[in-house]
Amino acid sequence: MNRIFSIILSIVFTTLCASAQIEYVQGSFRSLADSNKATEGSDIGKYNMTEKVIDDWKFNADGEDVNSILIISFENFSPDDMKDISITKLSNNKLVSYADKDIRETEGVMTRWFYIPESNKAFDIDFAHPKYGSTRIPGVTMQKHKIYHATLRAHGTVSVAITSIPAGTKVFFDQHEVGVTPITIPEVVLGKHHIKLDPQNYSISQGADMMLDVTLTNTTFDFDLMRKKAITFIAEPANAKLQVTKDGQILGENVGKISDLKLDYGTYIVKGFIGSDDNETPVVINDDTPTPYTIKVVPSRMISFMATQNNQPAYDVDINLDGLYIGTTPLDYKVDYGKHTVDMTLSGYSKSQTFYVSRNSDSYVNLRLPNRHQYRHNLFDIYYKRREWGIAANYINRTYTFKQKGERPSNYNFYLNDGRENGVQLGVTYQGYYGYGQGINTGIYWQMFWGDALSDSSDNPWYMENAIYVPIQYQFRLPLHKNFSIFANAGIGMSLGVENKLHFSGDGGDYSLGYGYNEDYDMIFPKRFDCSLLFGGGIQFKALQIEAKYSSGLINQNQILEYNGITEGTMKSSSWQVGLSLLF
């Protein structure tokens, strides 16, 4: 009956061990004291000197000094898991005298010590762990005051993280395809595992095939699979500075030469600098890339590529620079100094041009494509270079005209003396052109008039009026060439007086008189605000424009007439002017 019970117990234990995640490492049990002895033949010569290095041998439960020491080292155990290992049974029915809970370092390895009574007959030692299960050291004998060693190995599971450069690499783990990097593989048993990495692009990267040692502290594996090449860059001329970059990161720089730079396969930008000028050279690193690699450092600058058609900006026009497609308009592109040819095409309409790039050259290239529907006669079907903003200076000859029915008109200046007055306008002009002749002519000016105030006075006084002047006109412009046009204007002009003063020679001083009636001097002047109709035209060649205008006042200065007792008639301003504009 006892024999049957023992067989059943052995089967149960074997089953439990088979499903456990802990094992005794076969062959690891050994005595650490068999060869530990002093010199033979001496008075102190004896075997088993190990007892001399233990300060406190533990006694068994009966107080007997019969113990040996079993030192257990661990594989794939955390320190906390080491503390949870216990001896559950000795098959000779003896009890463990003492289990040291402290983690000791023995010959550089973390261990636990167990004090076990001696036995000259072979017995089994059973170990258990609450998480990993149980295992057994079979058939051992242990002698008093000797030290023995054995190793326990855990087979718990962990999550294993696999990353690679480049990402997206196919992963085979223990002969099974598990996905692509980056990837985390769950529930991997601790121990040795086979991994194979298969990258998508073997032209720039390579595979890997190896064994991984997965432990509690070794669960993340990074693989750099990029093919690499040691390459030397040489600058031409030798005094140029080189700078190797990828994705904005500087990988190396030097004057004249960068030696043995180890680079992953791929595309890099090598910048060359000569003084304040620079250029960029794309370099592809692969099996065929020569080394040394000569970089010709040619200065370059950013060029804006544009196109027009039917006198309007044209978009999405294909651009080929020196036979190489570089994009569509509008486009800013860095171009080396020197002579280049650009071709632009849109829906079958093409135009080519040769241009030069230098430090002082234009920073743009604007090609005029052939106009659509050229079979129709269209006066505006011509390329015209628009110049819309500018500065302007105008000479003005102004008068205030008094009219009564049946009488001849009379002309007066600002101070109501007979005759006309002279003035100038200086300001900024805007002459927007919107195609097919339509446009606007406006701006803002500082306006000044001057003249004799009282011709019969011995003090020779003279006056000055300052005002702000704003014209708003419709403009019809007819382009005759890209740099030449004629135009006509019509609209209104508005002036707002700022200052009206009288100056006497000698020590007479200046007097500000204002607008309208001045009670202090019993004098009358035109109103501060005036508005008039404008008519005119001119010609424009490149940046220079000449313009002539005539204005007819809309506001009746009736306060002047009433002051002089006149009940019928009108007094309105009128002027003609000629001006010069410099347009940009």
Secondary structure, 3 states (H helix, E strand, C coil): CHHHHHHHHHHHHHHHHHHCCEEECCCCCEECCCCCECCCCCCCCCECHHHHHCCCCCCCCCCCCCEEEEEEEEECCCHHHHHCCEEEEECCCCCCCEECCCCEEECCEEEEEEEEECEEEEEEEEEEECCCEEEEEEEEEECCCCEEEEEEEECCEEEEEEEEECCCCEEEECCEEEEECCEEEEEEECEEEEEEEECCCCCCECCEEEEEEEECCECEEEEECECEEEEEEEEECCCCEEEEEECCEEEEEEECEEEEEEEECEEEEEEEEECCEEEEEEEEECCCCCCCEEEECCCEEEEEEEEEECCEECCCCEEEECCEEEEECCEEEEEECEEEEEEEEECCEEEEEEEEECCCCCCEEEEECCCCCCCCCCCCCCCCCCCCEEEEEEEEEEEEEEECCCCCCEEECCCCCECCEEEEEEEEEECCECCCCEEEEEEEEEEEEEEECCCCCCCCCEEEEEEEEEEEEEEEEEEEECCEEEEEEEEEEEEEEEEEEEEECCCCEEEECCCCEECCCCEECCCCEEEEEEEEEEEEECCEEEEEEEEEECCCCHHHHHHCCCCCCEEEEEEEEEEEEEEC
